[in-house]
């Protein structure tokens, strides 16, 4: 029974930490990808009524947003790598300063570098989310291309049928 209570407490701590980190990640994601999200939402809202010209315009806008966003994505990946390096450095420094058995030194080093672990996890999450956003923007462009090509093919077939 005591073990179940401990597991429940651990789960609650994880949920609280998760909520806090996700809120931070969502705020950062919205501040960085807000324009891209708005453009995708606009396309989604108008999907059924888009003219060929609208599709072409959205393809250009998405391509330009993707171009700008790709740099942000790469910088986020670099930040994730940098946070890993900082975490490892802090861990090694802390481990070296501790005395006692290896197990005791490891435990203390882990405890004293928990903020670095969380920062690393957050930046890895952001890098992954940015990559996903960019990949999805490319997919939307591909769908728009396919749509316009299908419409053009249908128009050609209609012209052939009329002749």
Buried (B, 14 or more C-beta within 10 A) or exposed (E): EEEEEEEEEEEEEEEEEEEEBEEBBEEBBEEBBEEBBEBBEEBEEEEEEBEEEBBBEBBEBBEEBBEEBBEBBBEBBEBBBEBBEBBEEBBEEBBEEBEEEEEEBBEBBEEBBEEBBBBBBBBBBBBBBBBEBBEEBBEBBEBBEEBBEEBEEEEEEEEEEEE
